Amino acid sequence: MTKLSQNNAPLFEALKKYVDENVYAFHVPGHKHGKGLEEFTEYVGKAIMNIDVNSMEDLDNLANPIGVIKDAHELAAQAFDADYAYFLINGTTSGIQAMIMAATEPGDKIIMPRNAHKSAFSALILAGVVPVYIYPEINEELDIALGIKAEQVKDAIITNPDAKAVLMLNPTYYGITSELKEIIELAHSYNMAVLCDEAHGSHFYFHPNMPPGGIKLGADISAMSIHKTGGSLTQSSLLISKGNRVEPLIIKSILNLTQSTSASYVLMASLDAARKQLATKGKEMLDKVIYLSKHAREEINKIKGIRAITQDDIKEPFLFDPTKLVINISRTGMTGYEIMRLLRTEYHVQLEMADLSNIMAIISLGDDIEAIDYLVKSLNELLQEKEGTNEIITGSIVRPEVIVAPRDAYYGRNRSVPLDMAAGEISAEMIMAYPPGIPMVCPGEKITKDLIDRVKMLKEQHCQLQGTEDPNIDHIKVLGHMYKV
Ligand SMILES: Cc1ncc(COP(=O)(O)O)c(C=O)c1O
């Protein structure tokens, strides 16, 4: 394929041309360039309402791209060294579901880490695929799951040579990679496809000092949240693929099963513009992000009792994304949830995530030194003023026993029981803290007293839990009596 100029943004340009033409809109959306939604338009600005349009000949159609969306896809594919790229307007969640469905058939097995995101577990339910879990090693001191080693994948492959695919996180929510290159070579030698959840990894492709992107290492397909670290708007993501191990036409067809037929042009234009920016200025912008992250770490590590995690803590073969400012607070006597809440209520600082032992700030393309210094100052003041009394509580990773395949459990006959009485039952639902969205229990897994205690303790900490039909997580759906173990 001829090399395209990454300075172009064909979809974004076509939208600007549409606006310049002052078209009389007799198409949906019915707000007609914002005129039908005045208060909102006044607040968000006319320009965004002008480009909130629907598919038409000059603007192409995401379901069957043959014009400017196709051109934008080709540019995105080249920017990421892939063969194909597809815009996702329902986040990486839809990409993970699509790639699992594309690489497997109902009843197939997939090898995947148990600390995957809920979207991978929902894909198992939708696709009827059976997981073979790999459990990451835990750094007990930091209370963080590390990456996956090639030898762990090898063991899983040897005991499950019939598995069709291997799903890997590149990186985890906490910014930690796995032994991906070796895992890809290994999986391919057994004719298994390698799917990458790169929800947090789109920037890896644009800086030599970042861990490498999965497709560059030979993975077959990757779903990435450009909206998280690549600069585009929330919910806009990208699916990229290389080679034919996962058939590109099947990927397109599956995306058409689940994606909206009214794809947002605002989201897609932001993807086109973010791709252009990453490809043309990404290295330079990420130089600054890396500098800011380093500065933040150095300053935070001067504060008594807390520690910003670095590559030295994570240790090779796992690599650590420096833009994830993960700060271990386990010696402060407070939980991460408490610190996160205080930073918000008393200092107007909103972090990305907290768990019992850590807080996390994302440093990204839009940050500057003032913001970083304010974060450090706020944290410093907060920790001088407040004294925690908690003992160190750790162990955020649980390892429930899998009894029934997720889809069978999800669709099986179930009943709702008080969480307190659910020990020994098999769950028909997930429970997770969000963020990070890693289920503590999944459909088909045995509920233990430890799990119940943990959920209760997290609730006391005002951790945002979700996954059950009951919004308060006081009840959980479990499989019928016949399954009690
Ligand atoms: C590891 C991981 N994978 C997938 C997703 C889903 O991404 P999205 O929110 O773009 O649907 C997330 C979101 O937080 C995530 O953390």
The ligand as an SDF file (V2000), in Angstrom:
LIG
                    3D

 16 16  0  0  0  0  0  0  0  0999 V2000
   -8.1380   -2.9640   30.7370 C   0  0  0  0  0  0  0  0  0  0  0  0
   -9.3670   -2.3840   30.0990 C   0  0  0  0  0  0  0  0  0  0  0  0
   -9.8820   -2.9700   29.0070 N   0  0  0  0  0  0  0  0  0  0  0  0
  -10.9900   -2.5050   28.3940 C   0  0  0  0  0  0  0  0  0  0  0  0
  -11.6310   -1.3760   28.8520 C   0  0  0  0  0  0  0  0  0  0  0  0
  -12.8560   -0.9080   28.1460 C   0  0  0  0  0  0  0  0  0  0  0  0
  -12.5770    0.2760   27.4690 O   0  0  0  0  0  0  0  0  0  0  0  0
  -13.7150    1.3170   27.0860 P   0  0  0  0  0  0  0  0  0  0  0  0
  -14.0290    2.0900   28.3250 O   0  0  0  0  0  0  0  0  0  0  0  0
  -13.0500    2.1500   26.0160 O   0  0  0  0  0  0  0  0  0  0  0  0
  -14.8830    0.5620   26.5730 O   0  0  0  0  0  0  0  0  0  0  0  0
  -11.1240   -0.7200   29.9920 C   0  0  0  0  0  0  0  0  0  0  0  0
  -11.7990    0.4750   30.5220 C   0  0  0  0  0  0  0  0  0  0  0  0
  -11.5280    0.9640   31.5740 O   0  0  0  0  0  0  0  0  0  0  0  0
   -9.9740   -1.2410   30.6290 C   0  0  0  0  0  0  0  0  0  0  0  0
   -9.4760   -0.6730   31.7270 O   0  0  0  0  0  0  0  0  0  0  0  0
  1  2  1  0
  2  3  1  0
  2 15  2  0
  3  4  2  0
  4  5  1  0
  5  6  1  0
  5 12  2  0
  6  7  1  0
  7  8  1  0
  8  9  2  0
  8 10  1  0
  8 11  1  0
 12 13  1  0
 12 15  1  0
 13 14  2  0
 15 16  1  0
M  END
$$$$
